[in-house]
């Protein structure tokens, strides 16, 4: 299946890329005009898209205008309704006006942001779209665990392999947490916390259980307890438990702050790596390799 993901928000594109990896080939467009160009190129090549995930609020050409243009182009090309591309509108707007307008223009589904993976997959099933037995890269999708500390939400274990990493993701942005979970879930068990206070609590619980984390991905800009305070709290807990030096958790700061002041401060407080947002999967994996968390074949 060929999928076109259209969104001006890079995080949203990356999140949908991860969620849809088991469904087929994915391409991306940053606005409606680029999406229309991609659609025409695919039609001309005789390899049309099967599914478009289309955001509403975009510059230049918004999602509703793009959807209208897609349906008009299909009519001009003599593409029947049966062969028309299936469209899921992905939008932060959940009002009736935008919803009814989208369906009247010809979408098959409407998913509100922040996107819930279970909701998205249910909508795909309702549209008759199922994941491939294997992902496009030839590897089966890894089972994941999602734990929201303080909310009591759990799912299946990430891996039965004792060598799987234990990873804690601390970020107050839901999209960032979900994207990181999707990227890192293939390497082990991922727990998430929504702020520094929850992150420190989760880290403490893990140490008490004798199952400390191998990796902590920690955002800096968070309310109440920011990333700097959280990192200090994590290192203090390790000292209290007699964990020193290389035995401690590896900490990657994941932040939108590019200035040297925060970077230098984070390293002084005990982080091993500094990764600026938006998250780049290849760069993040490379950093994990340099920290000795992954073997080279995981690249």
C-alpha positions as CSV (number, residue, x, y, z in Angstrom):
1,X,0.0,0.0,0.0
2,X,1.2,3.5,-0.9
3,X,0.6,6.2,1.7
4,X,0.9,9.9,1.5
5,X,1.2,11.8,4.9
6,X,0.4,15.5,4.5
7,X,1.1,17.8,7.5
8,X,3.1,21.0,8.0
9,X,4.2,19.8,11.5
10,X,7.3,17.7,11.3
11,X,6.5,15.9,14.6
12,X,3.1,14.9,13.3
13,X,4.6,13.6,10.1
14,X,7.2,11.6,12.0
15,X,4.6,10.2,14.4
16,X,2.3,9.0,11.6
17,X,5.4,7.6,9.8
18,X,6.0,5.4,12.8
19,X,2.3,4.5,13.3
20,X,1.9,3.5,9.7
21,X,5.2,1.7,9.1
22,X,3.5,-1.7,9.0
23,X,1.0,-0.7,6.3
24,X,3.4,0.0,3.4
25,X,5.4,2.6,1.6
26,X,5.1,6.1,3.1
27,X,5.8,9.5,1.5
28,X,5.5,13.0,2.9
29,X,4.3,16.4,2.0
30,X,4.5,19.6,4.0
31,X,1.4,21.3,2.6
32,X,-1.5,20.8,0.3
33,X,0.3,22.1,-2.9
34,X,3.2,19.6,-2.4
35,X,0.6,16.9,-1.8
36,X,-1.2,17.6,-5.0
37,X,2.0,17.5,-7.0
38,X,2.8,14.2,-5.4
39,X,-0.6,12.8,-6.2
40,X,-0.4,13.9,-9.9
41,X,3.1,12.4,-10.2
42,X,1.8,9.1,-8.8
43,X,-1.1,9.0,-11.1
44,X,1.1,9.8,-14.1
45,X,3.5,7.0,-13.1
46,X,0.6,4.5,-12.8
47,X,1.3,4.0,-9.1
48,X,-1.4,6.0,-7.3
49,X,-1.6,6.4,-3.6
50,X,-4.0,4.1,-1.7
51,X,-4.3,6.3,1.4
52,X,-3.8,10.0,2.2
53,X,-3.5,11.2,5.8
54,X,-4.3,14.9,5.4
55,X,-4.1,17.7,8.0
56,X,-6.6,20.5,7.8
57,X,-4.7,23.5,9.1
58,X,-1.7,24.1,6.7
59,X,-0.2,27.1,5.0
60,X,-0.5,27.8,1.2
61,X,-3.2,25.1,0.6
62,X,-5.1,23.8,3.6
63,X,-6.4,20.2,3.9
64,X,-9.9,20.9,2.8
65,X,-8.8,22.7,-0.3
66,X,-6.3,19.9,-1.1
67,X,-9.1,17.3,-0.6
68,X,-11.4,19.1,-2.9
69,X,-8.6,19.4,-5.5
70,X,-7.8,15.7,-5.2
71,X,-11.4,14.7,-5.8
72,X,-11.7,17.1,-8.7
73,X,-8.5,15.7,-10.3
74,X,-9.8,12.1,-9.9
75,X,-13.0,13.1,-11.7
76,X,-11.0,14.7,-14.5
77,X,-8.9,11.6,-14.9
78,X,-11.9,9.4,-15.0
79,X,-11.0,7.6,-11.7
80,X,-14.1,5.9,-10.3
81,X,-15.2,6.2,-6.7
82,X,-14.2,2.6,-6.2
83,X,-10.6,3.3,-7.2
84,X,-10.4,6.7,-5.6
85,X,-7.8,7.3,-2.9
86,X,-9.0,6.8,0.7
87,X,-8.5,9.9,2.8
88,X,-8.2,10.3,6.6
89,X,-8.4,13.9,7.8
90,X,-6.1,14.4,10.8
91,X,-6.9,17.6,12.6
92,X,-6.8,19.5,15.9
93,X,-10.3,20.8,15.1
94,X,-13.0,18.6,16.5
95,X,-15.9,20.9,15.8
96,X,-18.9,19.8,13.8
97,X,-18.4,22.4,11.1
98,X,-14.9,21.1,10.1
99,X,-16.0,17.5,10.5
100,X,-19.1,17.8,8.3
101,X,-17.2,19.9,5.7
102,X,-14.5,17.3,5.4
103,X,-16.9,14.4,4.9
104,X,-18.9,16.4,2.4
105,X,-15.7,17.0,0.4
106,X,-15.0,13.3,0.2
107,X,-12.9,12.0,3.1
108,X,-13.6,8.5,4.6
109,X,-12.4,9.2,8.1
110,X,-11.7,12.0,10.5
111,X,-9.1,11.6,13.4
112,X,-8.6,14.3,15.9
113,X,-5.1,15.3,17.2
114,X,-3.3,14.3,19.3
115,X,-3.5,11.1,17.3
116,X,-4.3,8.0,19.3
117,X,-2.7,4.9,17.6
118,X,-5.5,2.6,18.5
119,X,-8.1,5.0,17.1
120,X,-6.2,5.4,13.9
121,X,-5.8,1.6,13.4
122,X,-9.5,1.1,14.1
123,X,-10.4,3.7,11.4
124,X,-8.0,1.9,9.0
125,X,-9.8,-1.4,9.7
126,X,-13.2,0.2,9.1
127,X,-11.9,1.3,5.7
128,X,-10.8,-2.2,4.9
129,X,-7.0,-1.4,5.3
130,X,-4.9,-3.9,7.2
131,X,-1.2,-3.9,8.1
132,X,1.2,-6.1,6.1
133,X,2.4,-9.3,7.7
134,X,5.8,-7.6,7.7
135,X,6.9,-4.0,7.7
136,X,8.3,-2.6,4.4
137,X,11.9,-3.2,5.6
138,X,11.2,-6.9,5.9
139,X,11.2,-7.0,9.7
140,X,8.0,-7.8,11.7
141,X,6.7,-5.0,13.9
142,X,8.1,-5.2,17.4
143,X,5.6,-5.6,20.3
144,X,5.7,-2.5,22.5
145,X,5.0,-1.6,26.1
146,X,3.4,1.7,27.0
147,X,3.4,2.7,30.7
148,X,2.1,6.1,31.7
149,X,3.5,6.6,35.2
150,X,0.9,8.0,37.5
151,X,-2.0,7.1,35.1
152,X,-1.8,3.3,35.4
153,X,-1.9,2.6,31.6
154,X,-0.1,-0.5,30.6
155,X,0.2,-2.8,27.6
156,X,2.1,-5.8,26.4
157,X,5.8,-6.1,27.3
158,X,8.2,-4.8,24.7
159,X,10.3,-7.9,24.5
160,X,10.8,-11.3,26.2
161,X,14.5,-10.9,25.5
162,X,16.3,-10.3,28.8
163,X,18.9,-8.2,26.9
164,X,16.2,-5.6,25.8
165,X,16.9,-2.1,27.1
166,X,14.8,-0.5,29.8
167,X,14.0,3.1,28.6
168,X,12.4,6.0,30.3
169,X,11.0,8.9,28.2
170,X,10.3,12.1,30.1
171,X,8.5,14.9,28.1
172,X,5.4,17.0,28.7
173,X,4.6,17.0,24.9
174,X,2.4,14.1,24.0
175,X,3.5,14.0,20.4
176,X,7.1,13.9,21.4
177,X,6.5,11.1,23.9
178,X,4.6,9.1,21.4
179,X,7.2,9.6,18.6
180,X,10.1,8.6,21.0
181,X,8.1,5.6,22.1
182,X,7.6,4.5,18.5
183,X,11.3,5.0,17.7
184,X,12.7,3.4,20.9
185,X,10.2,0.6,21.4
186,X,12.0,-1.6,18.9
187,X,15.0,-1.7,21.3
188,X,13.2,-2.6,24.5
189,X,10.7,-1.7,27.1
190,X,9.6,2.0,27.0
191,X,8.0,3.7,30.0
192,X,6.9,7.3,29.8
193,X,6.4,10.2,32.2
194,X,4.7,13.5,31.5
195,X,6.9,15.7,33.6
196,X,10.0,15.8,35.8
197,X,8.2,14.8,39.0
198,X,6.7,11.7,37.4
199,X,10.1,11.0,35.8
200,X,11.9,11.0,39.1
201,X,9.2,8.9,40.7
202,X,9.4,6.3,37.9
203,X,13.2,6.2,38.2
204,X,13.0,5.7,41.9
205,X,10.5,2.9,41.6
206,X,12.7,1.1,39.0
207,X,15.7,1.3,41.3
208,X,13.7,-0.1,44.2
209,X,12.5,-2.9,42.1
210,X,16.1,-3.7,41.1
211,X,15.4,-3.0,37.5
212,X,17.0,0.4,36.8
213,X,16.8,2.1,33.4
214,X,19.5,1.8,30.8
215,X,18.5,5.0,29.1
216,X,16.6,8.1,30.0
217,X,15.5,10.5,27.3
218,X,14.8,13.8,29.1
219,X,13.2,17.0,27.8
220,X,14.5,20.3,29.4
221,X,11.4,22.6,29.1
222,X,8.8,21.1,31.4
223,X,6.5,22.7,34.0
224,X,7.2,22.6,37.7
225,X,10.2,20.3,37.6
226,X,12.3,20.9,34.4
227,X,14.8,18.6,32.8
228,X,17.8,20.1,34.6
229,X,16.1,19.5,38.0
230,X,15.0,16.0,36.9
231,X,18.6,15.1,35.8
232,X,19.9,16.2,39.2
233,X,17.2,14.2,40.9
234,X,18.1,11.1,38.9
235,X,21.8,11.3,39.7
236,X,21.0,11.9,43.4
237,X,18.9,8.7,43.5
238,X,21.7,6.8,41.9
239,X,24.1,8.0,44.5
240,X,21.7,7.0,47.3
241,X,21.5,3.5,45.8
242,X,25.2,3.2,45.5
243,X,25.2,3.4,41.7
244,X,28.3,5.3,40.3
245,X,30.1,6.0,37.1
246,X,29.4,3.8,34.1
247,X,26.9,1.7,36.1
248,X,24.4,4.6,36.0
249,X,21.7,5.2,33.4
250,X,22.7,6.9,30.2
251,X,20.8,10.2,29.8
252,X,20.1,11.9,26.5
253,X,18.6,15.4,26.8
254,X,16.0,15.8,24.0
255,X,15.2,19.4,23.7
256,X,14.2,22.3,21.4
257,X,16.8,24.5,23.2
258,X,19.8,24.9,20.9
259,X,21.8,27.4,23.0
260,X,25.2,26.4,24.5
261,X,24.2,27.6,28.0
262,X,21.7,24.8,28.5
263,X,23.9,22.3,26.7
264,X,26.9,22.9,28.9
265,X,24.8,22.9,32.0
266,X,23.2,19.6,31.1
267,X,26.6,17.9,30.6
268,X,27.8,19.3,33.9
269,X,24.8,17.9,35.6
270,X,25.6,14.4,34.3
271,X,24.0,13.8,30.9
272,X,25.9,11.8,28.3
273,X,24.3,13.3,25.1
274,X,22.3,16.3,23.9
275,X,19.8,15.8,21.1
276,X,18.0,18.8,19.7
277,X,14.4,18.6,18.4
278,X,12.8,17.8,16.1
279,X,13.8,14.2,16.8
280,X,15.8,12.6,14.1
281,X,15.6,8.8,14.3
282,X,18.9,8.0,12.6
283,X,20.8,10.5,14.7
284,X,19.2,9.2,17.9
285,X,20.1,5.6,17.1
286,X,23.6,6.7,16.3
287,X,23.9,8.4,19.6
288,X,22.7,5.2,21.4
289,X,25.4,3.3,19.5
290,X,28.1,5.7,20.7
291,X,26.9,5.3,24.2
292,X,27.3,1.5,23.9
293,X,23.5,0.8,24.2
294,X,23.2,-0.6,20.7
295,X,25.3,-2.7,18.4
296,X,26.1,-1.3,14.9
297,X,23.6,-3.6,13.2
298,X,20.7,-1.7,14.7
299,X,21.5,1.3,12.6
